[in-house]
């Protein structure tokens, strides 16, 4: 199977290439416009010269069976469009695009072409978070915080808070009938945002504070007098009487702990089997993010 990887930044080098490079039966091709980055990365993963590409045209000339897109978000619409038009099943790191209209267009293009389009919401596959889907979920709370990183609202929400939004959507136990957004902006930069989703018998809260003093990610689900807490995707704590702690094993790869390995395998297994994966549910997450962006900007007085 010929698989292309487009964009060789941190997420590709640290998370995806170690997985792809270890899979049997994969002929891996790399593409980036920066020759130095291409040579350094390809050397590190023992990719031969004929599988190194500085242009998308060169990569598309290899008759790819699948592609992974880890380029900058602003480049996603053009790259994904060209891949889908060439008939290549495509996995793209979240988000599909900064603008909802572009995301909608890409999903519709994939459907017209009958090709898979998968979005990298790896937390749905992370073991700790997947286990929360089996726990009572009357109250869901997810925090994903950073230190010293206030940012433009659209960039912050689509590049980072989108993980919180998608995880809440994944875990809510029923239809959402009420959506509430609260946020604080200063000087056009988003400091923190809170999203509340409510339905029959449940409430889900997603929080991101970019001035929290530390980088952390904590998920809690509770109900029926018990609680499950996941700290930084590595530690699962069950609370029912005395807390019970389960930590990531010393030899468990980070990509598996974070659900990236599982997401890659699901996508490639579908490609091998000829099954088309739809991005419609991922698009619903983008639509909710767009609602958050608009609410934040309206309340901050931004255009």
Secondary structure, DSSP 8 states (H G I E B T S, - for coil): -EEEEE--SHHIIIIIHHHHTTSTT-EEEEE-S-HHHHHHHHHHTT--GGGEESSHHHHHTT--SEEEE-S-GGGHHHHHHHHHHTT-EEEE-S-S-SSHHHHHHHHHHHHHHT--EEE--GGGT-HHHHHHTTS--SEEEEEEE-SS--EEHHHHIIIIIHHHHHHHHHH-SS---EEEEEEEEETTEEEEEEEEEEETTEEEEEEEETTSSS-EEEEEEEETTEEEEEETTTEEEEESSSEEEEE--TTS-HHHHTTHHHHHHHHHHHHHHT-----HHHHHHHHHHHHHHHHHHHHHT--
